[in-house]
Amino acid sequence: MGRVWVLILFISVTPITNAEIYKWIDEQGQVHYSDKEITNAKELELDTAKKGHISTGATREEKRRNLLDAMQEDKEREKKEQKKSREKKKKHDRACVLAKHQLSQFERASYLYDLDKDGNKVITSNEERSKKTSQLRKNIKKHCK
């Protein structure tokens, strides 16, 4: 009988702790989960009081569905971010090719000109040509990485 009282006393004195799970997304768009609080982390609500049972009640099924939905949302968000990244890279690649092509034309041409409103050639000065060339080099540096 004494052991039963010791066991009851031990159980009532033992602090009951709730596990805290945090979810956050890093700079590369990767989703992470941790039991330690991180800045910009969102605490997930998990019921840890019911452990050790195997019943598949509605609440457990709802939690599983919520977790699966959250994981699916993460996958879809990741796919969208990857698509945006690919499109951005494609634009940079195109801008790189165009800038390189224009620069090679500028360097091969003996003179540059623009057309005025009447369609007559207006020859570009050496100073203006130099500015345009340096701008093209900056564009190449920016887009051709």
C-alpha positions in Angstrom: 0.0 0.0 0.0 2.9 2.3 0.7 4.3 1.9 -2.8 0.9 2.9 -4.3 1.0 6.2 -2.2 4.6 6.8 -3.3 3.6 6.3 -6.9 0.6 8.6 -6.6 2.7 11.2 -4.9 5.5 10.9 -7.6 2.9 11.3 -10.4 1.2 14.3 -8.9 4.6 16.1 -8.2 6.1 15.4 -11.6 5.7 18.5 -13.8 3.7 17.9 -16.9 5.3 19.5 -19.9 3.9 20.3 -23.3 6.2 19.9 -26.2 6.5 23.0 -28.3 7.2 22.6 -32.0 8.3 25.6 -34.1 8.2 25.9 -37.9 10.1 28.4 -39.9 11.4 29.1 -43.5 15.0 30.0 -44.2 16.4 32.4 -46.8 16.5 29.6 -49.4 12.8 28.8 -48.9 13.4 25.5 -47.0 10.9 24.6 -44.3 12.4 23.6 -40.9 10.9 22.3 -37.7 12.5 22.5 -34.3 11.7 22.1 -30.6 13.7 25.3 -29.9 12.3 28.8 -30.5 13.9 30.6 -33.5 13.3 34.1 -34.6 10.5 34.3 -37.2 9.3 30.8 -36.2 5.7 30.0 -35.8 4.6 27.8 -32.9 2.6 24.8 -34.0 -0.3 23.6 -31.9 0.1 19.9 -31.0 -1.8 17.9 -28.5 0.7 15.9 -26.6 -1.6 14.9 -23.7 -2.9 11.9 -25.6 0.1 9.6 -26.0 0.3 5.9 -26.2 -3.1 5.3 -27.6 -3.7 4.0 -31.1 -7.4 5.0 -31.6 -8.0 6.7 -34.9 -10.6 9.1 -33.6 -11.8 12.2 -35.5 -9.4 14.5 -33.8 -6.4 12.4 -34.7 -7.6 12.1 -38.2 -8.1 15.9 -38.4 -4.6 16.6 -37.1 -3.1 14.2 -39.6 -5.1 15.9 -42.4 -4.0 19.3 -41.2 -0.4 18.2 -41.2 -0.7 16.8 -44.7 -2.4 20.0 -45.9 0.4 22.1 -44.4 3.0 19.9 -46.0 1.2 20.2 -49.4 1.0 24.0 -49.1 4.7 24.0 -48.4 5.4 21.9 -51.5 3.2 24.2 -53.6 4.9 27.3 -52.3 8.3 25.8 -53.0 7.3 24.9 -56.5 6.1 28.5 -57.1 9.3 29.9 -55.7 11.3 27.6 -57.9 9.3 28.6 -61.0 9.8 32.3 -60.2 13.5 31.7 -59.7 13.8 29.9 -63.1 11.9 32.8 -64.8 14.1 35.3 -63.2 17.2 33.4 -64.3 15.8 33.2 -67.8 15.3 37.0 -67.9 18.8 37.6 -66.6 20.2 35.2 -69.2 18.3 37.0 -72.0 19.4 40.4 -70.8 23.0 39.1 -70.7 22.9 37.8 -74.2 21.4 41.1 -75.5 23.9 43.3 -73.7 26.8 41.2 -75.0 25.4 41.3 -78.5 24.9 45.1 -78.4 28.4 45.6 -77.0 30.0 43.6 -79.7 28.1 45.7 -82.3 29.2 48.9 -80.6 32.8 47.8 -80.6 32.8 46.7 -84.3 31.0 49.7 -85.7 33.1 52.6 -87.0 30.4 55.0 -85.8 26.9 54.9 -84.2 23.8 56.8 -85.1 20.2 57.3 -84.1 17.3 58.4 -86.4 15.6 61.7 -85.8 11.8 62.2 -86.3 12.3 62.7 -90.0 14.3 59.5 -90.4 17.7 61.2 -90.9 20.8 59.8 -89.3 22.2 61.6 -86.3 25.7 60.5 -85.5 26.4 59.7 -81.9 29.3 61.6 -80.4 32.3 59.7 -79.0 31.4 60.9 -75.5 27.8 59.5 -75.8 29.2 56.3 -77.4 31.5 55.9 -74.4 28.6 56.3 -72.0 26.5 53.7 -73.8 29.4 51.3 -73.9 30.1 51.6 -70.2 26.3 51.2 -69.5 26.4 48.0 -71.5 29.4 46.7 -69.6 27.5 47.4 -66.3 24.5 45.5 -67.7 26.8 42.6 -68.6 28.3 42.6 -65.1 24.8 42.7 -63.6 23.1 40.0 -65.7 26.0 37.7 -66.7 26.9 35.9 -63.4 
